[in-house]
């Protein structure tokens, strides 16, 4: 029972592997998940990543409250803000990340989902933020990212009722991109990953970073940063290769430089 990381053809797959607890995360799992995301961030051979859960019942049920509530962290840990950073809590990973939701997506599983870029769900998946029913709040970005992903009344419905919704509702609300049959989930996620990974890796990361930072800057500043990023990218070997490949009507061979 662990966080498993595999890499094949430039695609990393991060699997939350604790199916007996619906892939709920204890402190050890959070530590391992942080390490996996750092590897995705820093490994130049990785072009894109998929995150999923082991088994067929659950993507991630969030924090294992049976372990966390009786044993809360010490007060001093409140200020250890760089410890075990996560995709949905502080860690900046600009490579594209695809969620393959294979069942329950609850609590911290939802906030993890909200920190991904493309989201595919099996038809039996369900989504919710039930923390309010347990006397706590949706942490690790739950109260922050929900309103970034949903219109206000829908976000507040999830946050304040704690109820879950099915995959078709999640699709209609815009939480996920596509609903597929369970046996089509990973093939669909891999198809997205390979389609994305064929593009220039520096341009992919720049596009993601600019899009996310646009939420925090005014339009004039965002346009200026975009211009500077593009000037930088035009000087790269990948940009030259992209032009050559287009002229020769052949697929480009990008190297991330």
VOPAGU-2260 file (C-alpha; in pm, 1 decimal, decimal comma):
REM VOPAGU-2260
SITE   aa  ch    i         X         Y         Z
SITE  UNK   A    0       0,0       0,0       0,0
SITE  UNK   A    1     181,4     306,4    -127,2
SITE  UNK   A    2     204,3     580,9    -382,2
SITE  UNK   A    3     327,1     414,1    -700,5
SITE  UNK   A    4     507,2     603,1    -976,9
SITE  UNK   A    5     575,1     452,7   -1319,0
SITE  UNK   A    6     719,6     624,5   -1626,6
SITE  UNK   A    7     674,1     501,5   -1983,5
SITE  UNK   A    8     714,2     688,1   -2313,0
SITE  UNK   A    9     743,3    1018,9   -2131,3
SITE  UNK   A   10     418,1     966,9   -1938,6
SITE  UNK   A   11     428,4     933,8   -1559,7
SITE  UNK   A   12     145,4     749,4   -1386,2
SITE  UNK   A   13      95,1     826,7   -1017,5
SITE  UNK   A   14    -126,2     566,0    -849,1
SITE  UNK   A   15    -266,2     607,7    -499,8
SITE  UNK   A   16    -245,4     248,1    -389,3
SITE  UNK   A   17    -449,7     189,2     -76,6
SITE  UNK   A   18    -768,7      32,5    -210,4
SITE  UNK   A   19    -866,7    -127,9     120,0
SITE  UNK   A   20    -922,6     225,3     259,0
SITE  UNK   A   21   -1070,9     369,8     -61,7
SITE  UNK   A   22    -726,8     517,7    -131,3
SITE  UNK   A   23    -752,1     750,1     168,2
SITE  UNK   A   24    -424,4     918,0     259,0
SITE  UNK   A   25    -241,4     907,4     590,1
SITE  UNK   A   26      67,7    1113,4     670,2
SITE  UNK   A   27     302,8     859,7     512,4
SITE  UNK   A   28     102,0     862,7     190,8
SITE  UNK   A   29     100,4    1242,5     178,4
SITE  UNK   A   30     479,0    1237,3     213,5
SITE  UNK   A   31     513,8     983,9     -69,0
SITE  UNK   A   32     266,1    1170,8    -287,3
SITE  UNK   A   33     468,0    1489,8    -242,2
SITE  UNK   A   34     783,4    1303,9    -347,1
SITE  UNK   A   35     606,2    1167,6    -655,9
SITE  UNK   A   36     498,1    1515,3    -768,0
SITE  UNK   A   37     850,9    1648,5    -716,0
SITE  UNK   A   38     979,1    1370,8    -942,7
SITE  UNK   A   39     720,5    1462,6   -1206,1
SITE  UNK   A   40     824,5    1826,8   -1177,5
SITE  UNK   A   41    1200,0    1769,2   -1193,3
SITE  UNK   A   42    1243,2    1471,9   -1428,4
SITE  UNK   A   43    1307,7    1611,3   -1775,8
SITE  UNK   A   44    1205,6    1279,2   -1932,7
SITE  UNK   A   45     847,8    1324,7   -1810,1
SITE  UNK   A   46     629,2    1522,7   -2050,2
SITE  UNK   A   47     288,7    1467,7   -1883,9
SITE  UNK   A   48     140,7    1276,5   -1591,2
SITE  UNK   A   49    -170,9    1078,7   -1502,7
SITE  UNK   A   50    -297,6    1041,5   -1145,8
SITE  UNK   A   51    -541,5     764,4   -1052,9
SITE  UNK   A   52    -635,7     529,0    -772,4
SITE  UNK   A   53    -577,2     157,2    -734,3
SITE  UNK   A   54    -873,9     -75,6    -775,5
SITE  UNK   A   55   -1213,8       5,6    -919,5
SITE  UNK   A   56   -1393,8     164,7    -623,7
SITE  UNK   A   57   -1209,1     485,7    -546,4
SITE  UNK   A   58    -985,9     752,6    -695,4
SITE  UNK   A   59    -908,8     904,4    -355,4
SITE  UNK   A   60   -1124,1     948,6     -46,1
SITE  UNK   A   61    -901,6    1227,6      85,8
SITE  UNK   A   62    -736,3    1227,5     425,1
SITE  UNK   A   63    -778,6     921,0     643,4
SITE  UNK   A   64    -972,3    1094,9     921,1
SITE  UNK   A   65    -958,6     786,2    1143,9
SITE  UNK   A   66    -585,6     852,4    1171,5
SITE  UNK   A   67    -570,5    1231,9    1149,1
SITE  UNK   A   68    -849,3    1344,3    1386,2
SITE  UNK   A   69    -728,3    1146,8    1692,3
SITE  UNK   A   70    -367,7    1250,6    1618,5
SITE  UNK   A   71    -365,9    1610,9    1495,2
SITE  UNK   A   72     -28,3    1770,3    1414,1
SITE  UNK   A   73     139,7    1984,5    1676,4
SITE  UNK   A   74      74,4    2358,3    1677,4
SITE  UNK   A   75     427,2    2431,7    1557,2
SITE  UNK   A   76     362,9    2245,3    1232,1
SITE  UNK   A   77     123,4    2523,0    1129,3
SITE  UNK   A   78     428,5    2721,2    1015,8
SITE  UNK   A   79     613,4    2439,6     838,8
SITE  UNK   A   80     453,6    2554,6     515,8
SITE  UNK   A   81     709,7    2393,7     284,7
SITE  UNK   A   82     680,7    2043,3     430,8
SITE  UNK   A   83     540,0    1775,6     201,0
SITE  UNK   A   84     399,5    2023,1     -48,2
SITE  UNK   A   85     128,1    1882,4    -273,0
SITE  UNK   A   86      -8,0    1953,2    -616,8
SITE  UNK   A   87    -309,4    2117,1    -451,4
SITE  UNK   A   88    -110,1    2286,1    -174,6
SITE  UNK   A   89     183,9    2496,4    -280,9
SITE  UNK   A   90     385,1    2274,5    -517,7
SITE  UNK   A   91     423,7    2425,6    -864,4
SITE  UNK   A   92     418,0    2157,6   -1134,7
SITE  UNK   A   93     380,1    2310,4   -1480,1
SITE  UNK   A   94     369,8    1983,2   -1669,7
SITE  UNK   A   95      18,3    1880,9   -1779,0
SITE  UNK   A   96    -155,6    1646,7   -1535,1
SITE  UNK   A   97    -454,1    1426,6   -1617,3
SITE  UNK   A   98    -685,7    1277,1   -1355,1
SITE  UNK   A   99    -832,5     932,4   -1424,7
SITE  UNK   A  100   -1114,0     912,0   -1169,9
SITE  UNK   A  101   -1198,7     547,2   -1114,2
SITE  UNK   A  102   -1458,4     575,2    -837,4
SITE  UNK   A  103   -1512,0     783,6    -523,3
SITE  UNK   A  104   -1349,6    1127,1    -542,7
SITE  UNK   A  105   -1404,1    1284,4    -201,9
SITE  UNK   A  106   -1250,3    1549,9      19,4
SITE  UNK   A  107    -881,3    1572,4     -54,2
SITE  UNK   A  108    -946,6    1364,1    -364,5
SITE  UNK   A  109   -1161,9    1650,1    -493,2
SITE  UNK   A  110    -901,3    1914,0    -414,9
SITE  UNK   A  111    -640,9    1697,3    -588,4
SITE  UNK   A  112    -877,7    1675,3    -886,1
SITE  UNK   A  113    -913,5    2055,0    -888,2
SITE  UNK   A  114    -534,3    2086,9    -917,9
SITE  UNK   A  115    -521,3    1875,2   -1236,2
SITE  UNK   A  116    -563,5    2000,6   -1592,2
SITE  UNK   A  117    -763,2    1733,0   -1777,1
SITE  UNK   A  118   -1012,7    1507,5   -1597,1
SITE  UNK   A  119   -1160,4    1178,3   -1715,8
SITE  UNK   A  120   -1413,3     990,9   -1502,1
SITE  UNK   A  121   -1546,9     638,5   -1506,4
SITE  UNK   A  122   -1925,3     631,2   -1528,9
SITE  UNK   A  123   -1962,1     509,2   -1169,6
SITE  UNK   A  124   -1745,2     785,1   -1018,5
SITE  UNK   A  125   -1889,9    1018,0    -755,9
SITE  UNK   A  126   -1763,2    1354,6    -637,5
SITE  UNK   A  127   -1804,3    1541,5    -310,1
SITE  UNK   A  128   -1660,6    1745,4     -24,2
SITE  UNK   A  129   -1804,8    1571,3     284,1
SITE  UNK   A  130   -1575,3    1730,0     544,1
SITE  UNK   A  131   -1851,7    1960,9     669,5
SITE  UNK   A  132   -2037,9    1649,1     788,3
SITE  UNK   A  133   -1737,2    1551,3     998,5
SITE  UNK   A  134   -1700,0    1884,6    1178,6
SITE  UNK   A  135   -1408,0    2011,4     969,2
SITE  UNK   A  136   -1363,4    2202,0     642,3
SITE  UNK   A  137   -1243,3    2098,0     298,5
SITE  UNK   A  138    -868,5    2147,8     338,6
SITE  UNK   A  139    -565,3    2145,8     110,9
SITE  UNK   A  140    -733,8    2406,9    -106,8
SITE  UNK   A  141   -1092,3    2285,1     -81,3
SITE  UNK   A  142   -1234,1    2620,3      27,0
SITE  UNK   A  143   -1014,3    2798,7    -229,2
SITE  UNK   A  144   -1013,6    2587,1    -543,2
SITE  UNK   A  145   -1380,8    2492,2    -549,0
SITE  UNK   A  146   -1489,6    2843,0    -645,4
SITE  UNK   A  147   -1214,3    2852,5    -908,9
SITE  UNK   A  148   -1362,3    2542,8   -1071,6
SITE  UNK   A  149   -1735,8    2602,2   -1034,7
SITE  UNK   A  150   -1990,9    2882,3   -1046,0
SITE  UNK   A  151   -2057,5    3023,3    -699,2
SITE  UNK   A  152   -2390,4    2850,3    -621,8
SITE  UNK   A  153   -2266,1    2510,1    -734,7
SITE  UNK   A  154   -1942,2    2546,9    -541,3
SITE  UNK   A  155   -2130,8    2643,7    -227,6
SITE  UNK   A  156   -2368,2    2350,3    -272,4
SITE  UNK   A  157   -2072,5    2113,2    -254,6
SITE  UNK   A  158   -1901,9    2296,5      32,1
SITE  UNK   A  159   -2207,1    2352,7     251,9
SITE  UNK   A  160   -2413,4    2036,2     203,9
SITE  UNK   A  161   -2128,5    1784,7     193,8
SITE  UNK   A  162   -2336,0    1581,5     -51,6
SITE  UNK   A  163   -2181,5    1401,2    -347,8
SITE  UNK   A  164   -2283,0    1407,1    -715,2
SITE  UNK   A  165   -2252,9    1149,6    -991,4
SITE  UNK   A  166   -2021,7    1161,4   -1292,4
SITE  UNK   A  167   -2285,9    1291,9   -1531,8
SITE  UNK   A  168   -2362,8    1580,9   -1297,9
SITE  UNK   A  169   -1992,8    1652,6   -1255,2
SITE  UNK   A  170   -1958,8    1659,3   -1632,7
SITE  UNK   A  171   -2256,8    1891,8   -1671,2
SITE  UNK   A  172   -2110,9    2124,5   -1406,7
SITE  UNK   A  173   -1778,0    2131,9   -1589,5
SITE  UNK   A  174   -1572,6    1957,1   -1320,5
SITE  UNK   A  175   -1457,9    1687,7   -1562,5
SITE  UNK   A  176   -1391,6    1667,2   -1937,1
SITE  UNK   A  177   -1531,8    1327,3   -2025,3
SITE  UNK   A  178   -1723,9    1031,7   -1879,4
SITE  UNK   A  179   -1628,0     685,6   -2007,3
SITE  UNK   A  180   -1698,9     323,3   -1925,9
SITE  UNK   A  181   -1474,4     191,2   -1646,5
SITE  UNK   A  182   -1268,6     -27,8   -1880,6
SITE  UNK   A  183   -1207,3     271,6   -2108,5
SITE  UNK   A  184   -1078,0     501,6   -1833,8
SITE  UNK   A  185    -702,6     446,4   -1852,3
SITE  UNK   A  186    -695,4     415,0   -2232,8
SITE  UNK   A  187    -876,9     748,8   -2253,8
SITE  UNK   A  188    -638,1     910,0   -2006,0
SITE  UNK   A  189    -336,3     773,1   -2190,7
SITE  UNK   A  190    -473,7     893,6   -2522,9
SITE  UNK   A  191    -498,9    1245,6   -2381,0
SITE  UNK   A  192    -151,6    1219,7   -2227,2
SITE  UNK   A  193      16,2    1106,6   -2548,1
SITE  UNK   A  194    -167,8    1367,1   -2755,3
SITE  UNK   A  195     -48,3    1638,3   -2515,7
SITE  UNK   A  196     305,9    1500,2   -2480,8
SITE  UNK   A  197     363,1    1518,0   -2856,4
SITE  UNK   A  198     370,2    1896,8   -2825,6
SITE  UNK   A  199     674,7    2105,8   -2736,6
SITE  UNK   A  200     743,6    2050,9   -2363,7
SITE  UNK   A  201     864,8    2403,5   -2289,0
SITE  UNK   A  202     564,1    2555,4   -2463,1
SITE  UNK   A  203     333,0    2318,1   -2271,5
SITE  UNK   A  204     474,3    2427,6   -1939,0
SITE  UNK   A  205     468,0    2793,4   -2038,3
SITE  UNK   A  206     105,4    2767,4   -2148,4
SITE  UNK   A  207       0,8    2607,7   -1820,1
SITE  UNK   A  208     194,0    2853,7   -1605,1
SITE  UNK   A  209      61,9    3157,5   -1790,6
SITE  UNK   A  210    -295,8    3030,0   -1776,0
SITE  UNK   A  211    -279,1    2970,4   -1400,1
SITE  UNK   A  212     -99,2    3294,3   -1319,3
SITE  UNK   A  213    -359,1    3488,5   -1519,2
SITE  UNK   A  214    -593,8    3443,7   -1221,9
SITE  UNK   A  215    -365,9    3656,5   -1004,0
SITE  UNK   A  216    -258,9    3941,2   -1234,4
SITE  UNK   A  217    -437,2    4211,9   -1432,0
SITE  UNK   A  218    -478,9    4165,8   -1807,0
SITE  UNK   A  219    -209,2    4415,3   -1908,3
SITE  UNK   A  220      46,7    4240,6   -1686,4
SITE  UNK   A  221     -58,5    3897,8   -1811,5
SITE  UNK   A  222     -27,2    4006,6   -2174,7
SITE  UNK   A  223     319,8    4146,3   -2110,3
SITE  UNK   A  224     439,1    3829,2   -1937,7
SITE  UNK   A  225     291,2    3624,2   -2221,3
SITE  UNK   A  226     486,8    3833,4   -2472,1
SITE  UNK   A  227     812,1    3781,2   -2283,3
SITE  UNK   A  228     753,8    3406,2   -2254,2
SITE  UNK   A  229     692,4    3383,2   -2626,8
SITE  UNK   A  230    1007,7    3581,4   -2706,7
SITE  UNK   A  231    1203,5    3335,2   -2493,4
SITE  UNK   A  232    1040,5    3032,1   -2658,3
SITE  UNK   A  233    1120,1    3165,1   -3005,9
SITE  UNK   A  234    1489,0    3134,6   -2921,9
SITE  UNK   A  235    1471,0    2765,0   -2829,6
SITE  UNK   A  236    1575,8    2464,6   -3034,3
SITE  UNK   A  237    1220,8    2331,6   -3014,1
SITE  UNK   A  238    1080,0    2639,8   -3186,2
SITE  UNK   A  239    1331,4    2596,3   -3469,3
SITE  UNK   A  240    1243,2    2228,1   -3493,1
SITE  UNK   A  241     871,7    2310,6   -3500,1
SITE  UNK   A  242     925,1    2544,4   -3796,2
SITE  UNK   A  243    1141,1    2290,5   -3982,0
SITE  UNK   A  244     891,4    2012,0   -3924,5
SITE  UNK   A  245     603,0    2228,7   -4045,0
SITE  UNK   A  246     792,6    2321,2   -4363,1
SITE  UNK   A  247     881,7    1955,9   -4428,0
SITE  UNK   A  248     530,5    1830,2   -4343,6
SITE  UNK   A  249     665,9    1585,0   -4086,0
SITE  UNK   A  250     607,6    1530,5   -3713,3
SITE  UNK   A  251     842,8    1742,7   -3499,4
SITE  UNK   A  252    1101,8    1587,2   -3271,2
SITE  UNK   A  253    1102,0    1808,8   -2963,7
SITE  UNK   A  254    1377,2    1776,9   -2703,9
SITE  UNK   A  255    1267,0    2028,3   -2441,9
SITE  UNK   A  256    1545,3    2276,8   -2511,0
